[in-house]
Amino acid sequence: MKVVELIKELEKLGYNEETKICFGFYDYGGDWIDFQVEEVEDGDREVDVDTIGVILRPNKEYEDLIMQEVNADLKEELLVLIRKYC
């Protein structure tokens, strides 16, 4: 998304200097997972790429969600191996 497009969307919604913007996503259960902005950087402007990067830091809730998914995948892989060799 280009910055000008984001600004147009914000203008449609209406905002002022007290308005906060948050970044995140909805998990599989429909719960909002909020990410914190860690850094805003100018990307690769020194090599003629006009990009601004927003680096997000996941919160503990997100990390727990990922670990649950990884554990479920590992459990399934172990069950496949046990069925195959036992």
C-alpha atoms as one frame of an Amber mdcrd trajectory, in Angstrom:
protein
   0.000   0.000   0.000   1.298   3.441  -0.808   1.467   6.045   1.949  -0.916
   8.338   0.074  -3.501   5.508  -0.051  -3.196   4.949   3.695  -3.603   8.663
   4.367  -6.727   8.770   2.158  -8.227   5.860   4.109  -7.431   7.579   7.401
  -9.029  10.788   6.151 -12.202   8.867   5.260 -12.364   7.509   8.803 -11.520
  10.815  10.403  -8.574  11.188  12.743  -6.817  13.761  14.884  -3.567  13.977
  16.831  -5.033  11.769  19.588  -5.934   8.922  17.207  -3.885   5.764  17.629
  -3.215   3.218  14.909  -2.738  -0.422  15.770  -1.435  -3.338  13.764  -2.383
  -6.944  14.192  -4.564  -9.702  12.834  -7.456 -11.951  13.750  -6.481 -15.471
  14.769  -8.377 -18.585  13.724 -10.798 -18.124  16.619 -11.611 -14.564  15.580
  -9.657 -12.935  18.410  -7.597  -9.832  17.670  -3.845 -10.223  18.194  -2.165
  -6.841  18.613   1.402  -6.189  17.467   3.537  -3.339  18.744   5.441  -1.086
  16.357   9.106  -1.704  17.099  10.641   0.516  14.453   9.817   2.555  11.369
  12.672   2.555   8.898  13.361   4.048   5.515  13.897   0.690   3.836  16.330
   0.746   0.925  16.078   4.398  -0.069  19.847   4.596  -0.430  19.570   2.134
  -3.352  16.593   3.880  -4.992  13.819   1.754  -3.492  11.236   4.151  -2.084
   9.892   2.054   0.750   9.150   2.715   4.390   9.237  -0.394   6.559   7.218
  -0.843   9.731   8.787  -3.503  11.921   6.271  -5.143  14.213   7.009  -6.996
  17.432   4.662  -9.852  18.287   3.282 -10.023  21.786   3.268 -13.004  24.163
  -0.233 -14.029  23.044   0.949 -14.378  19.449   4.059 -16.309  20.436   1.901
 -18.699  22.478  -0.434 -19.174  19.515   2.493 -20.030  17.232   3.914 -22.483
  19.781   0.532 -24.222  20.039   0.446 -24.624  16.258   4.030 -25.909  16.152
   3.304 -28.365  18.961   0.190 -29.625  17.200   2.180 -30.148  13.977   4.952
 -31.995  15.833   2.409 -34.167  17.630   0.811 -35.126  14.320   4.196 -35.942
  12.771   5.110 -38.107  15.766   1.822 -39.978  15.535   2.475 -40.679  11.841
   5.934 -42.047  12.664   4.630 -44.181  15.550   1.907 -45.666  13.332   4.419
 -46.321  10.577   7.095 -48.033  12.701   5.183 -49.559  15.593
